[in-house]
Amino acid sequence: MTQSDPGAQCFCGLPAPYDDCCGRFHRGEMKAPTAERLMRSRFSAFCVDDEGYLLRTWHPSTRPPHIDFDESLRWQRLEVLRTAGGSYLDTEGTVLFRAHYVQRNRPGLMEEHSRFVLQDGTWSYLGPLPSLPPITPARGR
């Protein structure tokens, strides 16, 4: 699917056409109302190579100067595993997700626990939560 396929199912996994789902966020007609919807719309933006949307929704403190899209990588499917906060009443939220892709005809998987913040009525992506080191069992004496 490309941005020119507005009637196709949205990449984000919600049961709506792209044009009515994430497309309206990408076009700037609406803002994502929750952290989860922003995360889903950002996944869709990666699917359609929408650098402008990705940069606009990335928090200025962590935003890169540009996005390097890998032409050999195609995002396939999104699974939202867990959310915390990020609702209409929150100013912060996290979303744990799994993104499936194909790269050079090989399937792959990316998992991230993302952080989001609401400022001036707009959700922004901050970046992944730092991963914790594995717990090492204590040794007996």
C-alpha positions in Angstrom: 0.0 0.0 0.0 1.1 3.6 -0.6 -0.4 6.9 0.3 -2.3 6.7 -3.0 -4.3 3.7 -1.8 -6.7 5.5 0.6 -9.3 2.8 0.6 -7.0 -0.1 1.6 -6.9 -1.4 5.1 -4.7 0.7 7.4 -1.3 -0.8 8.4 -1.9 0.1 12.0 -4.1 -3.0 12.5 -7.3 -1.2 13.3 -10.4 -2.2 11.2 -10.6 1.0 9.0 -9.3 2.1 5.7 -6.0 4.0 5.7 -7.7 7.2 4.6 -10.1 7.3 7.5 -7.6 5.9 10.1 -4.0 7.0 10.1 -4.2 8.9 6.8 -6.1 11.8 8.4 -3.3 12.2 11.0 -0.6 12.0 8.2 -2.5 14.7 6.3 -2.7 16.9 9.4 -6.5 16.9 9.5 -6.5 15.6 13.1 -4.0 15.0 15.9 -3.7 11.5 17.4 -5.9 11.6 20.5 -3.9 9.1 22.6 -0.3 7.8 22.8 -1.4 4.4 21.3 -3.0 6.1 18.3 0.1 8.2 17.8 2.2 5.0 17.9 -0.1 3.3 15.4 0.0 6.3 13.1 3.8 6.4 13.3 4.0 2.7 12.3 1.7 3.5 9.3 4.0 6.4 8.5 6.9 4.1 8.3 4.9 1.8 6.0 4.3 4.7 3.6 7.7 6.4 4.0 6.1 9.6 5.5 9.2 11.3 6.8 7.4 14.6 7.4 4.9 13.1 9.8 7.5 11.0 11.6 9.6 14.1 12.3 6.6 16.3 13.3 5.5 13.7 15.8 9.0 13.1 17.3 9.7 15.1 20.4 12.3 17.9 19.7 14.6 16.7 22.4 15.2 13.3 20.7 14.2 14.0 17.1 16.8 13.0 14.4 17.5 15.5 11.6 16.0 13.1 9.0 14.8 9.5 8.6 16.8 7.0 6.5 14.3 4.6 5.0 15.7 1.2 4.1 14.4 0.3 0.7 14.9 -3.4 1.4 12.6 -3.3 4.4 8.8 -3.5 4.2 6.8 -3.2 7.4 4.0 -5.8 7.5 2.0 -5.9 10.7 1.7 -4.3 14.1 0.8 -5.9 17.5 0.1 -3.6 20.4 1.0 -5.7 23.5 0.4 -3.3 26.3 -0.3 0.4 27.0 0.1 2.4 30.2 -1.2 5.9 30.5 -1.4 7.9 27.3 -5.2 8.4 27.4 -7.2 11.5 27.1 -6.6 12.3 30.8 -2.8 11.7 30.8 0.3 13.7 29.9 2.6 10.7 29.6 2.2 7.2 28.3 4.0 4.0 27.1 3.2 1.5 24.5 4.8 -1.9 24.2 4.5 -3.2 20.6 5.8 -5.7 18.1 6.4 -4.7 14.5 6.7 -7.4 11.9 8.7 -6.8 8.7 10.3 -8.4 5.7 13.8 -7.5 4.6 15.4 -9.1 1.6 12.7 -11.8 1.6 13.4 -12.7 5.3 10.8 -12.1 8.0 11.9 -10.1 11.0 10.5 -8.7 14.3 11.1 -5.5 16.2 9.9 -5.0 19.7 9.9 -1.7 21.5 8.5 -0.2 24.7 8.0 3.4 23.6 7.6 6.6 25.6 5.2 9.4 24.7 4.5 12.8 26.2 1.6 15.2 25.7 2.5 18.9 25.3 0.2 21.7 24.3 -2.5 19.1 23.3 -0.2 17.2 21.0 1.3 13.7 21.7 5.0 13.3 20.8 7.2 10.2 20.6 10.2 10.5 23.0 11.9 7.2 22.3 12.2 3.7 23.7 12.3 3.0 27.4 15.8 2.0 28.4 16.0 -1.8 28.7 16.9 -3.2 32.0 19.9 -5.5 32.4 19.0 -9.1 33.0 18.8 -10.1 36.6 21.7 -12.3 37.7 20.8 -14.9 40.3 22.6 -14.4 43.6 25.3 -17.0 44.3 25.3 -18.9 47.5 28.3 -18.7 49.8 
